[in-house]
Structures are given as C-alpha cells and as structure tokens.
Amino acid sequence: MSNFHLTKSDLDARKSLISHKWHTKSPEALNTETLDEPSAIKLARKVEKYWHSRGHKEVTAWVTCDFAPIRGQSRPIYVVRSNLKNGLPPREVWALAA
C-alpha cells in the first residue's frame, strides 16, 4: 500500500490545467504557443518546479527538438516532454489504481 496521495490543491491544479483554453489571447499564452528553445526549456523547468514544490521530486521534464516541413523548409519544433501520466506524477497513477 502506498502512502502517496493527491492533495486537494493537486487535484484543483490538474482541473485548472485541463480546463485551460489554449487559444486565449493572453501574452503568456501567445508566448508559449510557438516555443523557441529557450522558452521550451523555461517551460520544462516551470513544470518541474511546480511538482517539486508539492513534494513530487520524481517528476522530470525535458525538451526535444523535432523537425517539421513548413512552407517547403524543415523547421525545428521544440517539444516539452515529461514523465507525467495523464497529468499526474508517475507514483500517483499507481496510488490511484490501488
């Protein structure tokens, strides 16, 4: 049995992230919709900082660079990846399933 559980603030934060409309016109949303490498790294660190501050030190986030053809040219697309499962830290997923 795991002594790991979600707090109400973790659940509220997850609901907030899920319900967020990515097409908003806020300056922050516009800045993160088309990520360059420094912005992607900053976002990855922000994800880690959020979960680490809540005691989930196992969460990691990293940046990968994929290439996509845009207007006939190959352009870099920076992608933020993490070990979150359905928006939850890995150990939380197993705790909820038990």
C-alpha positions as CSV (number, residue, x, y, z in Angstrom):
1,M,0.0,0.0,0.0
2,S,1.3,3.4,-0.9
3,N,1.3,6.4,1.5
4,F,1.4,8.6,-1.5
5,H,-1.8,10.5,-2.3
6,L,-3.1,13.6,-4.1
7,T,-3.9,16.7,-2.1
8,K,-6.9,18.8,-2.9
9,S,-4.6,21.5,-4.3
10,D,-3.0,19.0,-6.7
11,L,-6.4,17.9,-8.0
12,D,-7.6,21.6,-8.3
13,A,-4.4,22.4,-10.2
14,R,-4.9,19.5,-12.6
15,K,-8.5,20.5,-13.2
16,S,-7.3,24.0,-13.9
17,L,-4.8,22.8,-16.4
18,I,-7.3,20.5,-18.2
19,S,-9.9,23.2,-18.5
20,H,-7.4,25.9,-19.7
21,K,-8.3,27.2,-23.2
22,W,-5.0,27.2,-25.2
23,H,-6.4,29.7,-27.7
24,T,-6.5,32.5,-25.2
25,K,-5.0,35.8,-26.3
26,S,-3.1,36.5,-23.1
27,P,0.6,37.5,-23.7
28,E,1.8,34.5,-21.7
29,A,-0.3,32.0,-23.8
30,L,0.9,33.7,-27.0
31,N,4.5,33.4,-25.9
32,T,4.2,29.6,-25.2
33,E,2.1,28.6,-28.2
34,T,5.1,28.8,-30.5
35,L,8.0,27.7,-28.4
36,D,11.6,28.5,-29.3
37,E,14.3,26.6,-27.5
38,P,14.8,29.0,-24.5
39,S,11.0,29.2,-24.0
40,A,10.7,25.4,-24.1
41,I,13.5,25.0,-21.5
42,K,11.9,27.6,-19.3
43,L,8.5,25.8,-19.5
44,A,10.1,22.4,-18.7
45,R,11.8,23.9,-15.6
46,K,8.4,25.5,-14.6
47,V,6.7,22.1,-14.8
48,E,9.4,20.5,-12.6
49,K,9.4,23.4,-10.1
50,Y,5.6,23.1,-9.8
51,W,5.6,19.4,-8.9
52,H,8.8,19.5,-6.9
53,S,7.3,22.3,-4.7
54,R,4.5,19.8,-3.9
55,G,6.9,17.1,-2.8
56,H,6.9,15.1,-6.1
57,K,10.7,15.1,-6.7
58,E,10.4,12.2,-9.2
59,V,8.9,14.4,-11.9
60,T,11.2,15.3,-14.7
61,A,10.6,17.4,-17.8
62,W,12.9,17.8,-20.8
63,V,13.0,19.3,-24.3
64,T,13.3,17.5,-27.6
65,C,13.7,19.0,-31.0
66,D,11.7,17.6,-33.9
67,F,11.7,19.0,-37.4
68,A,8.7,19.7,-39.5
69,P,8.3,20.8,-43.1
70,I,6.8,24.3,-43.0
71,R,6.4,26.1,-46.4
72,G,8.8,23.7,-48.0
73,Q,11.6,24.1,-45.4
74,S,12.5,21.9,-42.5
75,R,11.9,24.0,-39.3
76,P,12.8,23.0,-35.7
77,I,9.9,22.4,-33.3
78,Y,10.8,22.3,-29.7
79,V,8.6,19.9,-27.6
80,V,8.4,19.7,-23.8
81,R,8.1,16.2,-22.6
82,S,7.8,14.8,-19.1
83,N,7.2,11.6,-17.1
84,L,3.7,12.7,-16.0
85,K,1.0,10.2,-16.8
86,N,-2.4,11.8,-17.6
87,G,-1.1,14.9,-15.9
88,L,-0.1,13.2,-12.6
89,P,3.3,12.2,-11.2
90,P,4.2,8.6,-12.0
91,R,3.8,7.3,-8.4
92,E,0.4,9.0,-8.1
93,V,-1.0,7.0,-11.0
94,W,-0.2,3.7,-9.2
95,A,-1.5,5.0,-5.9
96,L,-4.9,5.9,-7.5
97,A,-5.1,2.5,-9.2
98,A,-4.6,0.6,-5.9
